[in-house]
Amino acid sequence: MPVWGCIADDFTGATDLATNFVSQGFRTTVVFGAPDPDRSDAHDESERDVVVVALKTRTAPVEQAVDESLQSLRYLEAIGAERIYVKYCSTFDSTPAGNIGPVVDAVMAELGEAITVVVPSFPQAARTVYQGHLFVGSDLLSESSMRNHPLTPMTDSSVPRLLSAQTVNRVGLVPLDVVRSGADALSDRVVPGGERTLLVVDAITEQDLATIAEATRGLRVVTGGSGLAMGFTHDAGSADSGSTDGGSAGSRRDAREIPINDGYRATLCGSASQATRAQVAHAKQSVPWRKLDLPALRSDFDSEIASLIDWAAGVYEERADATPLFYSVDSLADTQNVPAGTSELVEQSLAAIAAGLVRLGARQLIVAGGETSGRVVSELGIDRITIGTAIAPGVAWSAGSTADGVPVNVALKSGNFGAEDMFTSAWAVLA
């Protein structure tokens, strides 16, 4: 049965979390959408060490986010998950109303748990928490690019303050000096009290995460960004702060093994993040590319998509190993003063392109952007993936099948993750 059952609030965040578990030797599957606890194929997932349910609830209405999270929790319990991990973004993306607090509250209440930890830190991706304040690199969250996020602008860096506005439960803080005192000292702070409590825990290094994982081995529920998974080793979900091996070399290698499907390749990019724009600019220097023509798509969607697929067919005919790039944003100017529905149009377009490419014979796809990844996966009818080798912190290749049974490899990338050359270098990882 699974050691861990995880509930993630978006698709790329789910694969991010799964990638970190795989790096620690856990055989990991991601299931897309809130599954039916009585689904007939639940036994398939019971053979995994970690099962991550990927939802699209980060900006959903609170009631919907809670309902889908609880449905996922019941499914994870049905397949025997020993521990539950509620995963949110390492930049704590949320609004004053939620959905982080309401989902954590609901999961805790459903399981009757009295205390949990809140650990957004992901040091490998330069997300850290000190004295309860969340940093992106050397900048406070409120001074980072997240301040201008179109859906969840983060104008406060205090995680306890952000969480207190969302939860009905008590919020506490465990500062770094307690974490640095060791797992025993920290575990003394993570004990049930008179009221249900969510404890924000400072962490700025991977060793801090290992200490937190060791100290919380007795908790049924933990919450955090994907970084906390780096602290757990493949030993019934426990952590050994003296080891970073995550199990034997053989078990780690086996956890990363996935089928590799030969076929055409392409990158589909709907993210407008600064990191992704740099990746697009880098890739355009060496790969064939097309920027979405939004007016043309609004005018005659089907004709424009057909034209883009025909262009790709010509690219592949000339060079079968080409890695064409389809993208929507060059600069922030592309995101300003745009008509209503533009984001939806971009997602719809890239999903349609993905389907057309698979019909052409594409079997390896990089998809950048959380909403775009969700739309592409849904369009192709991929209901689960097995996570393989990492491309970058929080990004990995995976294997799955479309609704028509076509095997594909996909890498679902959060906008801010990956090196500048990712769209040109990631293919070598599958070799």
RARA-V534305 format. One record per helix or strand of 2 or more residues. SS is the DSSP state (hx for helix, st for strand). FROM is the first residue (numbers start at 1). LEN is the number of residues. If there is no record, write none. Layout:
BEGIN
ss | from | len
SS | FROM | LEN
SS | FROM | LEN
END
This chain:
BEGIN
ss | from | len
st | 4 | 5
hx | 11 | 13
st | 28 | 5
hx | 42 | 5
st | 50 | 5
hx | 62 | 17
st | 83 | 5
hx | 100 | 12
st | 115 | 5
hx | 123 | 3
st | 127 | 4
st | 133 | 4
st | 139 | 2
hx | 141 | 3
hx | 145 | 4
hx | 159 | 6
st | 170 | 5
hx | 176 | 5
hx | 183 | 7
st | 197 | 5
hx | 206 | 10
st | 221 | 4
hx | 226 | 6
hx | 249 | 8
st | 264 | 6
hx | 274 | 11
st | 289 | 3
hx | 294 | 6
hx | 301 | 18
st | 323 | 5
hx | 332 | 4
hx | 342 | 19
st | 362 | 7
hx | 370 | 11
st | 384 | 9
st | 395 | 7
st | 407 | 7
hx | 422 | 9
END
